[in-house]
Amino acid sequence: MSVHSEQIEISTKGEVDIIDITERVQEVVDRSGIKNGMALIFVSGSTGAITTIEYEPGLLHDLPRALERLFPKNIEYKHHETWHDGNGHSHVRASFLGPDLTVPVVNGSLALGTWQQIVFVELDVRRRTRRLIVQVMGE
């Protein structure tokens, strides 16, 4: 079994910026030379998330609204008492979405559905530069 690791750097616009990283992850898979296995995409940070979505305007509008309904910004978060940084909701949202995603690699391609893209979701209240780790494992 082979393992290939790279980092992808992205700049975000701040809270609930949703960035399609599918093509960049596929490029890492291509460079790895691995034909069958899995690709792990991970963000090191407690206010970012990796997931899949149909990357289209309606869902780019719906996901932030759903997150606001589930984890509103303007309620009490004990995190604010500790750090006074106004992003307690960001940490809670990221915990629910998760920092990673594993996608099968079949015949050198990410095994995604027709309308399924890999996205990074910025949940912090400010612009960030993020480094995502992509690790491809297999044969």
C-alpha positions in Angstrom: 0.0 0.0 0.0 1.2 3.5 -0.8 0.4 6.8 0.9 0.7 10.2 -0.7 0.1 13.4 1.3 -0.2 17.0 0.1 -1.6 20.3 1.4 -4.1 22.5 -0.3 -4.2 26.1 0.7 -7.4 28.2 0.4 -8.3 31.7 1.3 -11.8 32.2 2.7 -14.2 35.2 2.8 -15.3 34.4 6.3 -18.4 33.0 7.9 -20.2 30.3 5.9 -18.0 30.7 2.8 -18.5 27.4 0.9 -15.6 26.5 -1.4 -15.7 23.6 -4.0 -12.4 21.8 -3.6 -13.3 18.7 -5.7 -11.0 19.5 -8.6 -8.1 20.2 -6.4 -8.6 17.0 -4.4 -8.8 15.1 -7.7 -5.5 16.7 -8.8 -3.8 15.3 -5.6 -5.2 11.9 -6.4 -3.9 12.2 -10.0 -0.4 13.1 -8.7 -0.4 10.3 -6.2 -0.5 7.6 -8.9 -2.9 5.6 -6.7 -5.6 3.9 -8.7 -7.7 2.2 -6.0 -8.0 3.2 -2.4 -9.2 6.2 -0.5 -8.7 9.9 -0.2 -8.9 11.6 3.2 -9.5 15.3 3.3 -8.9 17.0 6.7 -8.9 20.6 8.0 -6.8 21.2 11.1 -8.7 23.8 12.9 -11.8 23.9 15.1 -13.9 26.3 13.0 -13.7 24.8 9.6 -15.5 21.8 8.1 -15.3 19.4 5.1 -18.5 17.8 3.7 -20.2 17.1 0.4 -23.0 19.1 -1.2 -24.5 19.7 -4.6 -22.6 22.9 -5.3 -25.3 25.0 -6.8 -26.7 28.5 -6.0 -29.8 27.2 -4.1 -27.9 25.0 -1.7 -25.2 27.7 -1.3 -28.0 29.8 0.0 -29.8 27.0 2.0 -26.9 25.6 3.9 -26.0 28.9 5.7 -29.7 29.4 6.6 -30.0 25.9 7.9 -26.9 26.3 10.1 -28.3 29.6 11.5 -31.6 27.8 12.3 -29.8 24.9 14.0 -27.0 26.9 15.7 -27.9 30.5 15.9 -25.2 33.2 16.3 -27.2 35.4 18.7 -27.7 33.1 21.6 -25.5 32.5 24.6 -22.3 30.4 24.1 -20.1 29.8 27.2 -17.1 29.9 24.8 -17.6 33.7 24.6 -17.0 34.0 28.3 -13.6 32.3 27.9 -12.2 34.0 24.8 -14.6 36.9 24.0 -14.1 36.3 20.2 -17.8 35.9 19.2 -17.4 32.6 17.5 -18.9 30.1 19.9 -21.5 29.2 17.2 -18.6 28.6 14.7 -17.1 25.9 16.9 -20.5 24.2 17.5 -21.3 24.2 13.8 -17.9 22.8 12.9 -18.2 20.1 15.5 -21.5 18.9 13.9 -20.3 19.1 10.2 -16.9 17.6 11.0 -13.3 18.2 10.0 -12.8 15.4 7.6 -14.2 13.3 4.8 -13.1 10.0 3.2 -13.9 9.3 -0.4 -13.2 6.0 -2.2 -10.8 6.2 -5.2 -11.7 3.8 -8.0 -9.7 3.6 -11.2 -7.9 6.8 -10.3 -11.0 8.9 -9.7 -12.9 10.1 -6.7 -16.1 7.9 -6.5 -18.5 10.8 -6.1 -22.1 11.0 -7.2 -23.1 13.0 -10.3 -24.2 16.0 -8.3 -21.8 15.5 -5.4 -18.9 17.9 -4.8 -16.4 18.1 -1.9 -16.6 21.4 -0.2 -14.8 23.3 2.6 -17.1 25.3 4.8 -15.6 28.3 6.6 -17.4 28.7 9.9 -15.3 31.3 11.6 -16.4 34.9 11.8 -13.4 36.2 9.9 -11.4 35.6 6.7 -8.9 32.8 7.1 -6.2 31.1 5.1 -6.7 27.4 5.6 -4.4 24.5 4.9 -6.2 21.2 4.1 -4.4 17.9 4.3 -5.2 15.4 1.5 -3.9 12.0 2.1 -4.4 9.3 -0.6 -3.9 5.7 0.4 -4.1 2.5 -1.7 -2.5 0.8 -4.7 
